[in-house]
C-alpha cells in the first residue's frame, strides 16, 4: 500500500502539533511555596559554634582543630 506525500506531510504535521501540545501542558512555571522568610543558621559540624550577625555584618569565628 502506497501512501502519497500529502498524507505523510499532514500526518507529520499532526504528530508534531500533538507533541508540542503535550510539552506545553506538562511544563509549568515554578512558583515559591509561600511568602514567608526562611531563617537559616550556619554552624560548624558539631552545631556548637554558629555564625552571628553583629552590626549588620556576618561574624564567623574560626574553629580550632
CHARMM-style PDB file with segment names, atoms N, HN, CA, C and O in Angstrom:
ATOM      1  N   UNK     1       0.848  -1.166   0.000  1.00  0.00      PROA
ATOM      2  CA  UNK     1       0.000   0.000   0.000  1.00  0.00      PROA
ATOM      3  C   UNK     1       0.901   1.239   0.000  1.00  0.00      PROA
ATOM      4  O   UNK     1       1.782   1.378   0.849  1.00  0.00      PROA
ATOM      5  N   UNK     2       0.671   2.124  -0.950  1.00  0.00      PROA
ATOM      6  HN  UNK     2      -0.044   2.011  -1.639  1.00  0.00      PROA
ATOM      7  CA  UNK     2       1.455   3.346  -1.065  1.00  0.00      PROA
ATOM      8  C   UNK     2       0.706   4.520  -0.461  1.00  0.00      PROA
ATOM      9  O   UNK     2      -0.482   4.723  -0.709  1.00  0.00      PROA
ATOM     10  N   UNK     3       1.444   5.297   0.350  1.00  0.00      PROA
ATOM     11  HN  UNK     3       2.409   5.132   0.552  1.00  0.00      PROA
ATOM     12  CA  UNK     3       0.871   6.498   0.930  1.00  0.00      PROA
ATOM     13  C   UNK     3       1.526   7.679   0.233  1.00  0.00      PROA
ATOM     14  O   UNK     3       2.751   7.773   0.165  1.00  0.00      PROA
ATOM     15  N   UNK     4       0.699   8.577  -0.283  1.00  0.00      PROA
ATOM     16  HN  UNK     4      -0.296   8.501  -0.227  1.00  0.00      PROA
ATOM     17  CA  UNK     4       1.258   9.693  -1.037  1.00  0.00      PROA
ATOM     18  C   UNK     4       1.926  10.722  -0.123  1.00  0.00      PROA
ATOM     19  O   UNK     4       1.750  10.684   1.095  1.00  0.00      PROA
ATOM     20  N   UNK     5       2.677  11.623  -0.706  1.00  0.00      PROA
ATOM     21  HN  UNK     5       2.819  11.654  -1.695  1.00  0.00      PROA
ATOM     22  CA  UNK     5       3.466  12.608   0.038  1.00  0.00      PROA
ATOM     23  C   UNK     5       2.577  13.554   0.837  1.00  0.00      PROA
ATOM     24  O   UNK     5       2.945  13.973   1.935  1.00  0.00      PROA
ATOM     25  N   UNK     6       1.404  13.894   0.293  1.00  0.00      PROA
ATOM     26  HN  UNK     6       1.105  13.554  -0.598  1.00  0.00      PROA
ATOM     27  CA  UNK     6       0.500  14.800   1.008  1.00  0.00      PROA
ATOM     28  C   UNK     6       0.058  14.185   2.335  1.00  0.00      PROA
ATOM     29  O   UNK     6       0.060  14.862   3.363  1.00  0.00      PROA
ATOM     30  N   UNK     7      -0.319  12.913   2.318  1.00  0.00      PROA
ATOM     31  HN  UNK     7      -0.321  12.363   1.483  1.00  0.00      PROA
ATOM     32  CA  UNK     7      -0.773  12.232   3.527  1.00  0.00      PROA
ATOM     33  C   UNK     7       0.350  12.143   4.552  1.00  0.00      PROA
ATOM     34  O   UNK     7       0.124  12.365   5.741  1.00  0.00      PROA
ATOM     35  N   UNK     8       1.558  11.821   4.101  1.00  0.00      PROA
ATOM     36  HN  UNK     8       1.742  11.641   3.134  1.00  0.00      PROA
ATOM     37  CA  UNK     8       2.705  11.754   5.009  1.00  0.00      PROA
ATOM     38  C   UNK     8       2.982  13.111   5.637  1.00  0.00      PROA
ATOM     39  O   UNK     8       3.256  13.201   6.834  1.00  0.00      PROA
ATOM     40  N   UNK     9       2.911  14.165   4.835  1.00  0.00      PROA
ATOM     41  HN  UNK     9       2.689  14.092   3.862  1.00  0.00      PROA
ATOM     42  CA  UNK     9       3.155  15.511   5.332  1.00  0.00      PROA
ATOM     43  C   UNK     9       2.114  15.908   6.374  1.00  0.00      PROA
ATOM     44  O   UNK     9       2.461  16.450   7.424  1.00  0.00      PROA
ATOM     45  N   UNK    10       0.852  15.642   6.093  1.00  0.00      PROA
ATOM     46  HN  UNK    10       0.570  15.201   5.240  1.00  0.00      PROA
ATOM     47  CA  UNK    10      -0.207  16.001   7.021  1.00  0.00      PROA
ATOM     48  C   UNK    10      -0.095  15.212   8.333  1.00  0.00      PROA
ATOM     49  O   UNK    10      -0.297  15.777   9.408  1.00  0.00      PROA
ATOM     50  N   UNK    11       0.220  13.938   8.258  1.00  0.00      PROA
ATOM     51  HN  UNK    11       0.384  13.479   7.385  1.00  0.00      PROA
ATOM     52  CA  UNK    11       0.384  13.129   9.465  1.00  0.00      PROA
ATOM     53  C   UNK    11       1.587  13.607  10.288  1.00  0.00      PROA
ATOM     54  O   UNK    11       1.542  13.595  11.518  1.00  0.00      PROA
ATOM     55  N   UNK    12       2.647  14.021   9.618  1.00  0.00      PROA
ATOM     56  HN  UNK    12       2.684  14.031   8.618  1.00  0.00      PROA
ATOM     57  CA  UNK    12       3.824  14.542  10.315  1.00  0.00      PROA
ATOM     58  C   UNK    12       3.482  15.845  11.029  1.00  0.00      PROA
ATOM     59  O   UNK    12       3.884  16.042  12.175  1.00  0.00      PROA
ATOM     60  N   UNK    13       2.748  16.733  10.371  1.00  0.00      PROA
ATOM     61  HN  UNK    13       2.421  16.573   9.440  1.00  0.00      PROA
ATOM     62  CA  UNK    13       2.351  17.997  10.988  1.00  0.00      PROA
ATOM     63  C   UNK    13       1.459  17.744  12.201  1.00  0.00      PROA
ATOM     64  O   UNK    13       1.620  18.397  13.232  1.00  0.00      PROA
ATOM     65  N   UNK    14       0.528  16.811  12.090  1.00  0.00      PROA
ATOM     66  HN  UNK    14       0.397  16.281  11.253  1.00  0.00      PROA
ATOM     67  CA  UNK    14      -0.354  16.482  13.212  1.00  0.00      PROA
ATOM     68  C   UNK    14       0.457  15.919  14.372  1.00  0.00      PROA
ATOM     69  O   UNK    14       0.219  16.281  15.525  1.00  0.00      PROA
ATOM     70  N   UNK    15       1.418  15.032  14.081  1.00  0.00      PROA
ATOM     71  HN  UNK    15       1.611  14.738  13.145  1.00  0.00      PROA
ATOM     72  CA  UNK    15       2.246  14.438  15.135  1.00  0.00      PROA
ATOM     73  C   UNK    15       3.078  15.503  15.845  1.00  0.00      PROA
ATOM     74  O   UNK    15       3.200  15.480  17.070  1.00  0.00      PROA
ATOM     75  N   UNK    16       3.644  16.424  15.092  1.00  0.00      PROA
ATOM     76  HN  UNK    16       3.545  16.442  14.097  1.00  0.00      PROA
ATOM     77  CA  UNK    16       4.453  17.500  15.693  1.00  0.00      PROA
ATOM     78  C   UNK    16       3.569  18.402  16.555  1.00  0.00      PROA
ATOM     79  O   UNK    16       3.964  18.782  17.657  1.00  0.00      PROA
ATOM     80  N   UNK    17       2.376  18.749  16.062  1.00  0.00      PROA
ATOM     81  HN  UNK    17       2.055  18.441  15.167  1.00  0.00      PROA
ATOM     82  CA  UNK    17       1.471  19.607  16.825  1.00  0.00      PROA
ATOM     83  C   UNK    17       1.045  18.925  18.131  1.00  0.00      PROA
ATOM     84  O   UNK    17       0.983  19.576  19.174  1.00  0.00      PROA
ATOM     85  N   UNK    18       0.754  17.626  18.083  1.00  0.00      PROA
ATOM     86  HN  UNK    18       0.805  17.097  17.236  1.00  0.00      PROA
ATOM     87  CA  UNK    18       0.376  16.905  19.296  1.00  0.00      PROA
ATOM     88  C   UNK    18       1.528  16.852  20.295  1.00  0.00      PROA
ATOM     89  O   UNK    18       1.314  16.976  21.501  1.00  0.00      PROA
ATOM     90  N   UNK    19       2.740  16.669  19.797  1.00  0.00      PROA
ATOM     91  HN  UNK    19       2.914  16.568  18.818  1.00  0.00      PROA
ATOM     92  CA  UNK    19       3.914  16.642  20.675  1.00  0.00      PROA
ATOM     93  C   UNK    19       4.102  17.996  21.357  1.00  0.00      PROA
ATOM     94  O   UNK    19       4.392  18.051  22.552  1.00  0.00      PROA
ATOM     95  N   UNK    20       3.942  19.073  20.618  1.00  0.00      PROA
ATOM     96  HN  UNK    20       3.707  19.028  19.648  1.00  0.00      PROA
ATOM     97  CA  UNK    20       4.072  20.415  21.191  1.00  0.00      PROA
ATOM     98  C   UNK    20       3.004  20.647  22.262  1.00  0.00      PROA
ATOM     99  O   UNK    20       3.298  21.215  23.314  1.00  0.00      PROA
ATOM    100  N   UNK    21       1.779  20.218  22.005  1.00  0.00      PROA
ATOM    101  HN  UNK    21       1.540  19.757  21.150  1.00  0.00      PROA
ATOM    102  CA  UNK    21       0.706  20.376  22.988  1.00  0.00      PROA
ATOM    103  C   UNK    21       0.999  19.616  24.270  1.00  0.00      PROA
ATOM    104  O   UNK    21       0.738  20.116  25.364  1.00  0.00      PROA
ATOM    105  N   UNK    22       1.538  18.413  24.141  1.00  0.00      PROA
ATOM    106  HN  UNK    22       1.750  18.007  23.252  1.00  0.00      PROA
ATOM    107  CA  UNK    22       1.860  17.619  25.329  1.00  0.00      PROA
ATOM    108  C   UNK    22       2.922  18.324  26.167  1.00  0.00      PROA
ATOM    109  O   UNK    22       2.788  18.402  27.389  1.00  0.00      PROA
ATOM    110  N   UNK    23       3.969  18.835  25.535  1.00  0.00      PROA
ATOM    111  HN  UNK    23       4.078  18.772  24.543  1.00  0.00      PROA
ATOM    112  CA  UNK    23       5.032  19.510  26.276  1.00  0.00      PROA
ATOM    113  C   UNK    23       4.561  20.833  26.873  1.00  0.00      PROA
ATOM    114  O   UNK    23       4.977  21.182  27.977  1.00  0.00      PROA
ATOM    115  N   UNK    24       3.713  21.572  26.182  1.00  0.00      PROA
ATOM    116  HN  UNK    24       3.375  21.289  25.285  1.00  0.00      PROA
ATOM    117  CA  UNK    24       3.209  22.827  26.721  1.00  0.00      PROA
ATOM    118  C   UNK    24       2.364  22.598  27.964  1.00  0.00      PROA
ATOM    119  O   UNK    24       2.410  23.398  28.899  1.00  0.00      PROA
ATOM    120  N   UNK    25       1.607  21.533  27.988  1.00  0.00      PROA
ATOM    121  HN  UNK    25       1.570  20.882  27.229  1.00  0.00      PROA
ATOM    122  CA  UNK    25       0.735  21.258  29.129  1.00  0.00      PROA
ATOM    123  C   UNK    25       1.476  20.604  30.286  1.00  0.00      PROA
ATOM    124  O   UNK    25       0.987  20.639  31.416  1.00  0.00      PROA
ATOM    125  N   UNK    26       2.639  20.010  30.040  1.00  0.00      PROA
ATOM    126  HN  UNK    26       3.036  19.982  29.122  1.00  0.00      PROA
ATOM    127  CA  UNK    26       3.357  19.329  31.116  1.00  0.00      PROA
ATOM    128  C   UNK    26       4.362  20.240  31.820  1.00  0.00      PROA
ATOM    129  O   UNK    26       4.736  19.967  32.961  1.00  0.00      PROA
ATOM    130  N   UNK    27       4.803  21.303  31.174  1.00  0.00      PROA
ATOM    131  HN  UNK    27       4.500  21.525  30.248  1.00  0.00      PROA
ATOM    132  CA  UNK    27       5.780  22.220  31.767  1.00  0.00      PROA
ATOM    133  C   UNK    27       5.031  23.404  32.350  1.00  0.00      PROA
ATOM    134  O   UNK    27       4.277  24.085  31.654  1.00  0.00      PROA
ATOM    135  N   UNK    28       5.250  23.642  33.644  1.00  0.00      PROA
ATOM    136  HN  UNK    28       5.862  23.089  34.210  1.00  0.00      PROA
ATOM    137  CA  UNK    28       4.579  24.754  34.313  1.00  0.00      PROA
ATOM    138  C   UNK    28       5.605  25.672  34.939  1.00  0.00      PROA
ATOM    139  O   UNK    28       6.742  25.272  35.189  1.00  0.00      PROA
ATOM    140  N   UNK    29       5.199  26.905  35.190  1.00  0.00      PROA
ATOM    141  HN  UNK    29       4.275  27.230  34.986  1.00  0.00      PROA
ATOM    142  CA  UNK    29       6.082  27.856  35.861  1.00  0.00      PROA
ATOM    143  C   UNK    29       6.279  27.427  37.310  1.00  0.00      PROA
ATOM    144  O   UNK    29       5.361  26.925  37.958  1.00  0.00      PROA
ATOM    145  N   UNK    30       7.477  27.634  37.794  1.00  0.00      PROA
ATOM    146  HN  UNK    30       8.223  28.042  37.268  1.00  0.00      PROA
ATOM    147  CA  UNK    30       7.780  27.323  39.179  1.00  0.00      PROA
ATOM    148  C   UNK    30       7.483  28.556  40.021  1.00  0.00      PROA
ATOM    149  O   UNK    30       7.911  29.664  39.699  1.00  0.00      PROA
ATOM    150  N   UNK    31       6.750  28.345  41.098  1.00  0.00      PROA
ATOM    151  HN  UNK    31       6.402  27.445  41.360  1.00  0.00      PROA
ATOM    152  CA  UNK    31       6.423  29.450  41.990  1.00  0.00      PROA
ATOM    153  C   UNK    31       6.851  29.087  43.402  1.00  0.00      PROA
ATOM    154  O   UNK    31       6.879  27.914  43.775  1.00  0.00      PROA
ATOM    155  N   UNK    32       7.178  30.086  44.164  1.00  0.00      PROA
ATOM    156  HN  UNK    32       7.156  31.039  43.860  1.00  0.00      PROA
ATOM    157  CA  UNK    32       7.555  29.860  45.556  1.00  0.00      PROA
ATOM    158  C   UNK    32       6.343  29.351  46.329  1.00  0.00      PROA
ATOM    159  O   UNK    32       5.204  29.706  46.025  1.00  0.00      PROA
ATOM    160  N   UNK    33       6.605  28.512  47.336  1.00  0.00      PROA
ATOM    161  HN  UNK    33       7.531  28.224  47.583  1.00  0.00      PROA
ATOM    162  CA  UNK    33       5.530  27.930  48.115  1.00  0.00      PROA
ATOM    163  C   UNK    33       4.829  28.918  49.014  1.00  0.00      PROA
ATOM    164  O   UNK    33       3.637  28.768  49.278  1.00  0.00      PROA
ATOM    165  N   UNK    34       5.530  29.917  49.486  1.00  0.00      PROA
ATOM    166  HN  UNK    34       6.499  30.039  49.271  1.00  0.00      PROA
ATOM    167  CA  UNK    34       4.911  30.904  50.365  1.00  0.00      PROA
ATOM    168  C   UNK    34       5.710  32.194  50.323  1.00  0.00      PROA
ATOM    169  O   UNK    34       6.782  32.257  49.721  1.00  0.00      PROA
ATOM    170  N   UNK    35       5.186  33.202  50.957  1.00  0.00      PROA
ATOM    171  HN  UNK    35       4.316  33.151  51.446  1.00  0.00      PROA
ATOM    172  CA  UNK    35       5.869  34.488  51.019  1.00  0.00      PROA
ATOM    173  C   UNK    35       6.607  34.676  52.336  1.00  0.00      PROA
ATOM    174  O   UNK    35       7.090  35.771  52.621  1.00  0.00      PROA
ATOM    175  N   UNK    36       6.700  33.630  53.137  1.00  0.00      PROA
ATOM    176  HN  UNK    36       6.308  32.739  52.905  1.00  0.00      PROA
ATOM    177  CA  UNK    36       7.367  33.717  54.429  1.00  0.00      PROA
ATOM    178  C   UNK    36       8.881  33.723  54.265  1.00  0.00      PROA
ATOM    179  O   UNK    36       9.413  33.186  53.293  1.00  0.00      PROA
ATOM    180  N   UNK    37       9.560  34.330  55.213  1.00  0.00      PROA
ATOM    181  HN  UNK    37       9.128  34.766  56.002  1.00  0.00      PROA
ATOM    182  CA  UNK    37      11.019  34.360  55.212  1.00  0.00      PROA
ATOM    183  C   UNK    37      11.520  33.076  55.868  1.00  0.00      PROA
ATOM    184  O   UNK    37      11.050  32.694  56.940  1.00  0.00      PROA
ATOM    185  N   UNK    38      12.475  32.414  55.219  1.00  0.00      PROA
ATOM    186  HN  UNK    38      12.857  32.724  54.348  1.00  0.00      PROA
ATOM    187  CA  UNK    38      13.074  31.202  55.767  1.00  0.00      PROA
ATOM    188  C   UNK    38      14.363  31.576  56.486  1.00  0.00      PROA
ATOM    189  O   UNK    38      15.306  32.060  55.860  1.00  0.00      PROA
ATOM    190  N   UNK    39      14.408  31.356  57.779  1.00  0.00      PROA
ATOM    191  HN  UNK    39      13.642  30.962  58.287  1.00  0.00      PROA
ATOM    192  CA  UNK    39      15.604  31.668  58.555  1.00  0.00      PROA
ATOM    193  C   UNK    39      16.589  30.510  58.444  1.00  0.00      PROA
ATOM    194  O   UNK    39      16.199  29.342  58.443  1.00  0.00      PROA
ATOM    195  N   UNK    40      17.879  30.856  58.350  1.00  0.00      PROA
ATOM    196  HN  UNK    40      18.195  31.805  58.351  1.00  0.00      PROA
ATOM    197  CA  UNK    40      18.942  29.864  58.185  1.00  0.00      PROA
ATOM    198  C   UNK    40      20.007  30.111  59.241  1.00  0.00      PROA
ATOM    199  O   UNK    40      20.369  31.257  59.506  1.00  0.00      PROA
ATOM    200  N   UNK    41      20.503  29.051  59.839  1.00  0.00      PROA
ATOM    201  HN  UNK    41      20.208  28.119  59.624  1.00  0.00      PROA
ATOM    202  CA  UNK    41      21.584  29.149  60.818  1.00  0.00      PROA
ATOM    203  C   UNK    41      22.787  28.396  60.251  1.00  0.00      PROA
ATOM    204  O   UNK    41      22.672  27.241  59.841  1.00  0.00      PROA
ATOM    205  N   UNK    42      23.944  29.065  60.235  1.00  0.00      PROA
ATOM    206  HN  UNK    42      24.037  30.003  60.568  1.00  0.00      PROA
ATOM    207  CA  UNK    42      25.177  28.457  59.732  1.00  0.00      PROA
ATOM    208  C   UNK    42      26.024  28.068  60.936  1.00  0.00      PROA
ATOM    209  O   UNK    42      26.456  28.933  61.698  1.00  0.00      PROA
ATOM    210  N   UNK    43      26.263  26.768  61.111  1.00  0.00      PROA
ATOM    211  HN  UNK    43      25.911  26.065  60.492  1.00  0.00      PROA
ATOM    212  CA  UNK    43      27.027  26.267  62.260  1.00  0.00      PROA
ATOM    213  C   UNK    43      28.140  25.350  61.783  1.00  0.00      PROA
ATOM    214  O   UNK    43      28.180  24.938  60.623  1.00  0.00      PROA
ATOM    215  N   UNK    44      29.050  25.039  62.713  1.00  0.00      PROA
ATOM    216  HN  UNK    44      29.018  25.374  63.655  1.00  0.00      PROA
ATOM    217  CA  UNK    44      30.080  24.053  62.395  1.00  0.00      PROA
ATOM    218  C   UNK    44      29.456  22.660  62.463  1.00  0.00      PROA
ATOM    219  O   UNK    44      28.255  22.516  62.690  1.00  0.00      PROA
ATOM    220  N   UNK    45      30.280  21.646  62.266  1.00  0.00      PROA
ATOM    221  HN  UNK    45      31.256  21.762  62.082  1.00  0.00      PROA
ATOM    222  CA  UNK    45      29.774  20.277  62.202  1.00  0.00      PROA
ATOM    223  C   UNK    45      29.127  19.825  63.498  1.00  0.00      PROA
ATOM    224  O   UNK    45      28.192  19.025  63.479  1.00  0.00      PROA
ATOM    225  N   UNK    46      29.609  20.324  64.615  1.00  0.00      PROA
ATOM    226  HN  UNK    46      30.369  20.974  64.632  1.00  0.00      PROA
ATOM    227  CA  UNK    46      29.063  19.912  65.905  1.00  0.00      PROA
ATOM    228  C   UNK    46      27.772  20.649  66.246  1.00  0.00      PROA
ATOM    229  O   UNK    46      26.990  20.195  67.082  1.00  0.00      PROA
ATOM    230  N   UNK    47      27.552  21.805  65.585  1.00  0.00      PROA
ATOM    231  HN  UNK    47      28.187  22.174  64.906  1.00  0.00      PROA
ATOM    232  CA  UNK    47      26.379  22.599  65.880  1.00  0.00      PROA
ATOM    233  C   UNK    47      26.557  23.495  67.091  1.00  0.00      PROA
ATOM    234  O   UNK    47      25.615  24.167  67.510  1.00  0.00      PROA
ATOM    235  N   UNK    48      27.747  23.510  67.653  1.00  0.00      PROA
ATOM    236  HN  UNK    48      28.512  22.964  67.312  1.00  0.00      PROA
ATOM    237  CA  UNK    48      28.021  24.297  68.857  1.00  0.00      PROA
ATOM    238  C   UNK    48      28.372  25.744  68.511  1.00  0.00      PROA
ATOM    239  O   UNK    48      27.858  26.677  69.129  1.00  0.00      PROA
ATOM    240  N   UNK    49      29.247  25.927  67.522  1.00  0.00      PROA
ATOM    241  HN  UNK    49      29.664  25.169  67.020  1.00  0.00      PROA
ATOM    242  CA  UNK    49      29.696  27.260  67.145  1.00  0.00      PROA
ATOM    243  C   UNK    49      28.967  27.690  65.878  1.00  0.00      PROA
ATOM    244  O   UNK    49      29.123  27.078  64.822  1.00  0.00      PROA
ATOM    245  N   UNK    50      28.167  28.751  65.996  1.00  0.00      PROA
ATOM    246  HN  UNK    50      28.041  29.248  66.854  1.00  0.00      PROA
ATOM    247  CA  UNK    50      27.371  29.216  64.862  1.00  0.00      PROA
ATOM    248  C   UNK    50      27.743  30.649  64.495  1.00  0.00      PROA
ATOM    249  O   UNK    50      28.217  31.411  65.337  1.00  0.00      PROA
ATOM    250  N   UNK    51      27.525  31.006  63.240  1.00  0.00      PROA
ATOM    251  HN  UNK    51      27.139  30.386  62.556  1.00  0.00      PROA
ATOM    252  CA  UNK    51      27.778  32.364  62.768  1.00  0.00      PROA
ATOM    253  C   UNK    51      26.735  33.294  63.353  1.00  0.00      PROA
ATOM    254  O   UNK    51      25.599  32.890  63.596  1.00  0.00      PROA
ATOM    255  N   UNK    52      27.121  34.540  63.579  1.00  0.00      PROA
ATOM    256  HN  UNK    52      28.045  34.869  63.382  1.00  0.00      PROA
ATOM    257  CA  UNK    52      26.222  35.528  64.154  1.00  0.00      PROA
ATOM    258  C   UNK    52      26.252  36.794  63.311  1.00  0.00      PROA
ATOM    259  O   UNK    52      27.226  37.063  62.608  1.00  0.00      PROA
ATOM    260  N   UNK    53      25.189  37.558  63.388  1.00  0.00      PROA
ATOM    261  HN  UNK    53      24.398  37.339  63.960  1.00  0.00      PROA
ATOM    262  CA  UNK    53      25.140  38.853  62.719  1.00  0.00      PROA
ATOM    263  C   UNK    53      25.280  39.923  63.787  1.00  0.00      PROA
ATOM    264  O   UNK    53      24.485  39.998  64.724  1.00  0.00      PROA
ATOM    265  N   UNK    54      26.311  40.755  63.627  1.00  0.00      PROA
ATOM    266  HN  UNK    54      26.957  40.694  62.865  1.00  0.00      PROA
ATOM    267  CA  UNK    54      26.576  41.804  64.597  1.00  0.00      PROA
ATOM    268  C   UNK    54      26.805  43.112  63.847  1.00  0.00      PROA
ATOM    269  O   UNK    54      27.713  43.204  63.021  1.00  0.00      PROA
ATOM    270  N   UNK    55      26.002  44.104  64.126  1.00  0.00      PROA
ATOM    271  HN  UNK    55      25.265  44.029  64.797  1.00  0.00      PROA
ATOM    272  CA  UNK    55      26.154  45.399  63.460  1.00  0.00      PROA
ATOM    273  C   UNK    55      25.886  45.330  61.975  1.00  0.00      PROA
ATOM    274  O   UNK    55      26.457  46.104  61.207  1.00  0.00      PROA
ATOM    275  N   UNK    56      25.031  44.420  61.555  1.00  0.00      PROA
ATOM    276  HN  UNK    56      24.567  43.791  62.178  1.00  0.00      PROA
ATOM    277  CA  UNK    56      24.695  44.281  60.150  1.00  0.00      PROA
ATOM    278  C   UNK    56      25.697  43.482  59.343  1.00  0.00      PROA
ATOM    279  O   UNK    56      25.573  43.393  58.121  1.00  0.00      PROA
ATOM    280  N   UNK    57      26.708  42.888  60.014  1.00  0.00      PROA
ATOM    281  HN  UNK    57      26.808  42.960  61.006  1.00  0.00      PROA
ATOM    282  CA  UNK    57      27.724  42.106  59.311  1.00  0.00      PROA
ATOM    283  C   UNK    57      27.716  40.668  59.842  1.00  0.00      PROA
ATOM    284  O   UNK    57      27.413  40.428  61.011  1.00  0.00      PROA
ATOM    285  N   UNK    58      28.041  39.747  58.993  1.00  0.00      PROA
ATOM    286  HN  UNK    58      28.287  39.941  58.043  1.00  0.00      PROA
ATOM    287  CA  UNK    58      28.126  38.347  59.383  1.00  0.00      PROA
ATOM    288  C   UNK    58      29.451  38.093  60.064  1.00  0.00      PROA
ATOM    289  O   UNK    58      30.509  38.396  59.512  1.00  0.00      PROA
ATOM    290  N   UNK    59      29.398  37.543  61.254  1.00  0.00      PROA
ATOM    291  HN  UNK    59      28.539  37.297  61.703  1.00  0.00      PROA
ATOM    292  CA  UNK    59      30.593  37.279  62.040  1.00  0.00      PROA
ATOM    293  C   UNK    59      30.791  35.770  62.169  1.00  0.00      PROA
ATOM    294  O   UNK    59      29.938  35.072  62.718  1.00  0.00      PROA
ATOM    295  N   UNK    60      31.910  35.275  61.667  1.00  0.00      PROA
ATOM    296  HN  UNK    60      32.602  35.842  61.222  1.00  0.00      PROA
ATOM    297  CA  UNK    60      32.197  33.844  61.734  1.00  0.00      PROA
ATOM    298  C   UNK    60      33.535  33.693  62.457  1.00  0.00      PROA
ATOM    299  O   UNK    60      34.558  34.218  62.015  1.00  0.00      PROA
ATOM    300  N   UNK    61      33.509  32.979  63.557  1.00  0.00      PROA
ATOM    301  HN  UNK    61      32.678  32.553  63.916  1.00  0.00      PROA
ATOM    302  CA  UNK    61      34.728  32.727  64.294  1.00  0.00      PROA
ATOM    303  C   UNK    61      35.371  31.452  63.775  1.00  0.00      PROA
ATOM    304  O   UNK    61      34.692  30.438  63.609  1.00  0.00      PROA
ATOM    305  N   UNK    62      36.688  31.492  63.513  1.00  0.00      PROA
ATOM    306  HN  UNK    62      37.239  32.315  63.647  1.00  0.00      PROA
ATOM    307  CA  UNK    62      37.331  30.273  63.025  1.00  0.00      PROA
ATOM    308  C   UNK    62      37.361  29.210  64.128  1.00  0.00      PROA
ATOM    309  O   UNK    62      37.552  29.513  65.306  1.00  0.00      PROA
ATOM    310  N   UNK    63      37.170  27.988  63.717  1.00  0.00      PROA
ATOM    311  HN  UNK    63      37.015  27.742  62.760  1.00  0.00      PROA
ATOM    312  CA  UNK    63      37.200  26.892  64.679  1.00  0.00      PROA
ATOM    313  C   UNK    63      38.620  26.359  64.791  1.00  0.00      PROA
ATOM    314  O   UNK    63      39.383  26.395  63.826  1.00  0.00      PROA
ATOM    315  N   UNK    64      38.962  25.874  65.949  1.00  0.00      PROA
ATOM    316  HN  UNK    64      38.342  25.845  66.733  1.00  0.00      PROA
ATOM    317  CA  UNK    64      40.286  25.272  66.173  1.00  0.00      PROA
ATOM    318  C   UNK    64      40.165  23.771  66.012  1.00  0.00      PROA
ATOM    319  O   UNK    64      39.168  23.164  66.402  1.00  0.00      PROA
ATOM    320  N   UNK    65      41.176  23.196  65.442  1.00  0.00      PROA
ATOM    321  HN  UNK    65      41.986  23.688  65.125  1.00  0.00      PROA
ATOM    322  CA  UNK    65      41.120  21.749  65.202  1.00  0.00      PROA
ATOM    323  C   UNK    65      42.160  21.049  66.014  1.00  0.00      PROA
ATOM    324  OT1 UNK    65      42.272  19.825  65.949  1.00  0.00      PROA
TER     325      UNK     65
END
